[in-house]
Amino acid sequence: MSLNLTSFGNLTAGNLTDFDINDCTLSLCPIAYAQIQYDPSLGGNTLYLAIFAILLFVHIFLGIRYRTWGFFGSMVGGLLLEIIGYAARVQMHFNPFLSNPFLIYIICLTIAPVFLTAAIYLCLARIIVVYGKQYARFAPRTYTIVFICCDIFSLVLQATGGGMADTSNTPSQGQTGINIMIAGLSFQVASLTLFALLCADFAWNVRRARNVRTPLQVSSSRAKFHGFLYALGLATLTIYTRSCFRVAELQGGFGGKLANEEVPFMILEGAMVVTASICLTAAHPGLIFGKSWGAANIINGGNGGNGEAKLELGDGSNFRR
């Protein structure tokens, strides 16, 4: 329904009932009728958008250079969704009443970290090969397949829920979509928890075996590789924190208190994902493994199935176990 602007003389939240909210502006309508109960920060959201854009170009360059195609695709997909989501939030700064930017930001920023966790999962198989697959509970390929499948399932749930919330015609249908999104986020938290436990178990087994065998034979690259591990750990922790926050946020629905406060969102969503993305950029696997990232013997754990593995690092040195 089109707005009759002459009727806005004494407009309040109590008498805005006969107009299309998409025709509102901050100068015409009360913020109580906006998609979110605050005016998104232009500076903060633009900053996040710029950071993700810069990281995207870095990943395009590194991905093509080192041919880390799986990692490349996951990171580019996640960063593109972050850029689209924050661009929508910038648009909402100028008009928080529009429904399309709101739905774009909700859906894109909800599912984007699923792609980042996929990039983390792809790294685990290589790490297991470096230290020795005898210290892992399962074969390297098993970890990759299981957790990528978990990621896909989580993505399907979140995307389906977002789509239902977008196309809902009644409040009950919209709530059903939100509940499905919560289920997808909860499943992501559960799979990340399992992933962290298995990583901790693997690290503990490696640590216990140190007196028997030195896992890394090239001392010049030890610090570099350990930095890679710490960066992956921090990225996992920040995405985990963010996912827990989003579950809590959506529990109250789009109209809940937590979903309508910008500071928690900017810290526990934006800053967490920015930190994870920076970690996954600074510790890009191409800088560690070089072009051997895609070699079959990294995934299979050695040539001929004998458990031997040799990984060429980005600086030309080798890890051998």
Disulfide bonds with the S-S distance in Angstrom:
Cys24-Cys29 1.98
